[in-house]
Amino acid sequence: MKHKIDQTFEELCQHLEEHVQFLLMSSDAFDKGFEGEAKRLAVSLRVLFHDTKTSKSLLAQLGRKETLNYIDSSMPFMEGNLLSEGGLVAIISRDKGPGYLAFLDDCPIKSRIVSFEKWWLDPVFRDAKGSLLSRKDLILAMANQDGGAHVDPALNKTYAELSRENSMGHSFLVSGKPTKVPGPEKAAIRQIAHEALKMLKPEYSCMPSYDNESYAIFAGASFRAVPDERKRATSNKSNVQSRNSACGCGSGLRYKHCCGKLN
């Protein structure tokens, strides 16, 4: 088309309202068990936040992209941790098998307000090889390559290893057999959508559902080489652990949100 007509501010506002509704409806469907909705969540997140040389995000067109309070609910990476880390998700082990869980409003740490660049570009996954993925990486791979708005014949290598090849390296024994935990990318997109909804609709809240079944949650695991002087310094400490104190495993979380978490 050679000739274009600018959309009005009212029309852009209508688009924003529609995409907020898309996020709400797809999040609800995801939480009810259809995790494929993560692909539609990724498309709306791309429309809202992603700018290129030739196109502007919806929030940028509305002049709201730089004025939002960007909510970071991810657990920061732990210095010296030798294990893989996923800041937006936890591993959940339950009757129907292991998987990944979006924290939603049940985060083990308090959310922070950050800049857009930090929210968009900081790594939220570090796999067992040390490869990094940000919110931007996850959203664009799922929206542009992995079935959101397009299906590419090839995927970003780090994203493909995360989503298909268990690059996080987690597995559980199920009926006596080692079972890999399915990829965390969909749960992570659900958590990013949760953050976006809380930015755009401050009254929005949502807690994860555990379907009234027994479960165990694993978050913030760490494995680090401990210097001899630290071993000596901690060897004389009392074994009594306050639930509000830092967890003795070195995760950086409070004991009640880590090794002392109760179902």
Salt bridges, closest charged atoms under 4 A:
GLU18 OE1 - HIS15 ND1 3.91
ASP28 OD2 - LYS32 NZ 3.07
ASP31 OD2 - ARG190 NH2 2.87
GLU37 OE2 - ARG40 NH2 2.87
ASP51 OD2 - LYS65 NZ 2.21
ASP72 OD2 - ARG112 NH2 3.13
ASP72 OD1 - ARG135 NH2 2.95
GLU85 OE2 - ARG126 NH2 2.46
ASP105 OD1 - HIS194 NE2 3.07
ASP105 OD1 - LYS198 NZ 3.18
ASP106 OD2 - LYS261 NZ 3.98
ASP122 OD2 - LYS118 NZ 2.68
ASP146 OD1 - ARG164 NH2 2.77
ASP152 OD1 - HIS150 NE2 3.05
GLU161 OE2 - LYS129 NZ 3.15
GLU161 OE2 - LYS157 NZ 2.65
GLU185 OE2 - LYS186 NZ 3.42
GLU195 OE2 - ARG135 NH2 2.97
GLU203 OE2 - LYS201 NZ 3.24
ASP211 OD2 - LYS96 NZ 3.64
GLU213 OE2 - ARG94 NE 3.90
